């Protein structure tokens, strides 16, 4: 049986359209912010909820180096972290693609694709389904804040590739 190919074009990443999946981490006038260091620094405060305490988890800070893949790109897997949140903050100047689906049983009809700028990070809520980081244009580094500790904190679902990410509308 052959699956029908469905092209998915990313939408712009905003705090509003991403709120069901997590937090957008960026400098914005709507974010709580205030001057510190004798007025020489502006602090954009409490931009994401780091949720790692389940089963005595601890916060990890990592760097992931992602190699760009060829587009159009079939979605062949999704993962989730049931015990903690996971944040990705780009360190370079390249955009990247974010693929998510709501927490709970994976429903591929609810997969959403976003195009994130190099000035936006994402923090996936605990249990939110997501694809691994999809760098665009060049190898890119991401500061990643997630959970370490006891317990199985990564569920992976293999998909048939019938959903395909296209970077340009047809």
Buried (B, 14 or more C-beta within 10 A) or exposed (E): EEEEEEEBEBEEBEBEEBEBBBBBBBEBEEBEBEEEEEEEEEEBEEBBEBBBEBEEBEBBEEEBEBEBEEBBBBBEEBBBBBBBBBBBBBBBEBBBBBBBBBBEEBEBEEBBBBBBEBEBBBBBBBBBBBBBBBBBEEEBBBBBBBBEBEEEBEEEBEBEEBBBBBBEEE
